[in-house]
């Protein structure tokens, strides 16, 4: 099995702010509606891989996969074998939105 690349919430926030990465929320629609990280792209795990195929992800940015605590997003990272549709590096957000919120980073809703 390949090792999934991971990124801390602090590093992910820095990448997003710098325009170096996009974040994909793999939780379900209701979870995303209740609370989300601003600007994420929703692609529910239950709708994979079709949900991913429908995304137009920038070729020159890192892709960060995010879920509630990091388990589901790690599954998606493993499925992708570490690279996005156009060869982008794919990272798992360590601890998910729970860690993001615990670090005092902003969320929408919740």
C-alpha angles and dihedrals in degrees: 000000000000122000112252113229111236135197131198119239090246093053092043091052090051092050092048093048091049092049091243096121146029123214125221119201109212095184121109126277095257093050091048091048092051096051134350145162109258115260098014121143115234117228109156118218090227089063097047136161092016092053090058094046089058094057122100099211120183111255093217099053135078116249119227118197115209136184135154099291106352104270103101093039089053088056090054092047090051091048090052091049091228100301136089128226092281097035097274117158110255121212132188115228103236110233094002125229089331091064091042091056093042089056089057094250116149125266133183113238122350 
